[in-house]
Amino acid sequence: MRLNSPKMNVMHKACMKASKSLIRDFGELEKLQVSTKGPGDFVSAADKKTEKILIEELLKAHPKFGILSEEVGEINKENKENRWIIDPIDGTMNFLNGIPHFAISIGYEEKGEIVSGIIFDPIKDETFFAEKGAGAFLNNSRIRVSNRNKLKESMLVTGGPKPDSKKRDLIFQEYINISNLVDNSIRKFGSASLDIANVACGRFDAYWQWEIKYWDIAAGLIILKEAGGYVDFLGENKEVSNNRNIIASNSKIHQDLAKVLTKIY
């Protein structure tokens, strides 16, 4: 990898090891045991297996580091200085339905700031990664956000309003308002980490989402910033919840998009 640092090597090794069983499971979906976590939210044996491998590899390298992960919650929660933020399969519903669009996401946080991250798409064999001050990369090629400067002509991506959101009607109306502002239709792909990674490499111009979990976007934050993008969080108390309201885009349309979205908060 172009970034040959100790933290990046640990994250990369963990992703590569975990992805082997994940790829096997993707080829044998009918054998997976699936249990319901909540309305519209599923967890599979593959999630748990992938998470277990990731955690084992990360703790082997740094036994006292904190971990925040989607399935197990917090490990070594007393360590507020050094923490891994993990999503073992971002895009679980895609995975469970045989759609080859999901990723392993790991962010490394120091003193509350994500300073390095990796997003690995095992099916397309694409690795997005970045470290603070060292640039962002896709499979060892430097990446940058797009140069598109008109919101009307931009390619936007989002997860859309969640069924249980308290602001569902407002968010849905905002979705319609933005759709009317752009010539290109808004895309919804079902993997927040890959959405942000694709903004970072210029495939999309912006991503936004209300009430997204921190582990879905943590690694993408540093990748997007190092690729020249902007990130804003709106209206949430980070100390109370792992939910985030995020706008992530290139630098040229960020303010125009933010003006539309901030009307909710």
N, C-alpha and C positions, 0 to 999 in steps of 0.2 A: 504494500500500500504506500501511497505517496506520503502519508502521515505516519511515520514510524515511531510514535511515542508509546510509552508504557500503557497508558489508559486506552488508547486506540487499539493497540495490539490485543489487550484483554477483551475488549468489546467485540473485535473482529473474530477472535478465536471462539468466543462464546456463540456468536451468531452462526459460524460455520459448523460447529459441532451440533447445535440444536436443529439446524436446518436439515440435516441428514434424515432424522426421523420424521420431520415435518413433511418433507417431500414424499417419503414412503407412505405416510398417512394420507396425503392428498391423493395418492394413487389407489387407495383402498378405503374410500369414504363410506362404503356400505357397511364396513366392519366397526366403524367408530361408535362408541357409546356417547350419547348426547343427553345432558340433563338441563332442565330449565333453571336459569338464574332469576328470571323475572320476565315481565311482558316484553316480547320481542327481543330478548337478550339471552343468548345461548352460550353454553360453555361445553367444550368437547374434551375428550381424553387427550387430544392433540395439544390443546391449550395448556393443560396441566403438565404434560410430558415436556413440552418445549420450555415452559417456565422453570420446571425443575432443573433442567440441564443448564439453562442460563444462570440461575441462582447459584448452582454448584460451582460453575466456572468463575463467576464473579467473586464469590466468597473465598474460593481457593486462592485467588490473587490478593484479595484484601478482606480478610475475615471480619474486620471491625467496621467496615463501611456500612452505611445504611442502605436499605433497599425499599423502594416503593414499587409494587407490582400489581397488576390488575387483579389477579386471582388470590394471592396470599396476603395482600395488604402490605404492612410494614414489617421489616426486619431490622434489628439494631436501631430502633427508632430514636434512641438517645443521641445518636450521632447526627448532629445537624450541620456539620461542616462538610462531610463527604457522603454523597448518596447517588446510587444508581436508580434511574427511573425506567421501568421495563413495561413493554407491552409485548407479550409472547407471540400473539397473532393479532395484528391490527387489520381487521377485515374478516372477522370470524364467520359472518354470514356468507360472504363470498366463498370462503374456504369450504364451508359445509355444503354449499350448493355446487361445488365443482367449478367455480369461477376463478381463474388464475390471476387474481388481483388481491394480494394480501402481503403483509410484511412483518418482519421482526424489527422491533424498535427499542433501542437502548440509548438513554441520555445519561451523561455524567454531570452531576450538580455539585458545585463548591460554594458554600456559604449562600445558598439560595439562588445561585445563577448557573444555568446550563452552560458549560464551557466546552463540551465535546459531545458528539452524538453520531450514531450510525443507524441507518435504515436499510435493511437488506430484503430485497425481493427475491426469494429463492427460485421462483418459477422463471422469471426473466433473467435471473443472474445479474441483477443490478444492485450495486452497493453505493449508497449515498452516504457521505461522511464529511465531518468538518471538526475543526478545533478553533477555539477563539484566537484570532489573529493570524491564522495559517491558511485561510481560504476554505472553499467547499469543493468537493469532488464527486464525480460519478465514475466508478470503475477507473480511477486514476487520471481522468481528464478533468481539468478545472471547469467549473460551471458558474454561470452567472444568470441572474434573473433577466426577463425580457426587457426590451426597450419600448414596448408599446405605451403610448402616452395619452390615449383617449379611452375613457371608460366605455364609451359606446361601442368601440371596436374590440374590446378585450374578451378574452376567454376566461370565464369565471367558473369556480368549482366550489361546492358546499355539501354538507351532509343534510341540509334541510331541517325543518322543525321536528322536534321529537314529540311523539304522541302524548307523553306525560308532562310536557313543559307547561309551566304556569303562564307563560307568555306565548303559547302556541299560536293563537290567532294573530297576534301582533307580528310574530316572526314569519308566519305564512304570508301575511300581507306585505311585509318587507321583501320577501322572496319574489312576490309578483311585481312589486315596484321596481326592483332591480332588473327583473326579466324584461320589463318594458323599456329599460334604459339602454340595453345592449343589443347589438345586431346578432351576435352569436348567442345561441341558447346556453343556459347554465347547465353545467354537468354535475352529476352525482355518481361517484364511483364506489363509495362504501369503505374507504380506507383513508383516514385523516392523515396518517404519517406519509403515505404515498402522494396524497394531494399536495401537501406542503413541499415534499421533495420535488414534485413536478413543477411547482411554482419556482423553486430554487434553480432548476435547470432550464427554465424558460418555456416549458411546454404549456403551462397555464400562466395567466397574468396575476391572478389573485385567488385566495381561498378565504372563506369566512365560515364561522360556525358558532352558534350559541350553545352553551352548556356542554362543551366537550370535556372529556376527562384529561387531566394533566398528562397521564402516561401515553395518551394517544398522540400528543403533539410535542412532548419534551425534546426528543432528539431533533425533530424538524426545526425547532426554534433556532438552534445554533447553525444548522445547515443553511437555512434561509438567510439569516443575518450575514453569514460569511460569503454568501452568494450575492450580496448587495441588496437584499430585500428588507422590508420594514415589517415589524410586528407590533400590534397594539392589543391590549386587553381592556375590556370595557365592563364596568359595573359590578365586579365581583370582589368578594373578600377572600384573598388567597389563604388567609390564616384559618378560615372556617371550612372551606370546601375544596375538593380537588377538581371542581368544575371550573372551566374557563370560557370566556366569551372572546373569541379571537378574530382578528383581521390580519391576514398575512399576504403581502403583495409586493410587486416591484415598487420602486420609489416614485415612479411617475404618475401612477393612478391612485396611490394610497390615500391621499387626502380627499379626493373626489368620492371614493368608495366609503371612506370613514364618515363623511358628511351624511350619506344616505343611511348608513347602519346605526349611527349613534342616536337616531331619533327614537329608538326603542328605550334607551337608557338615559 
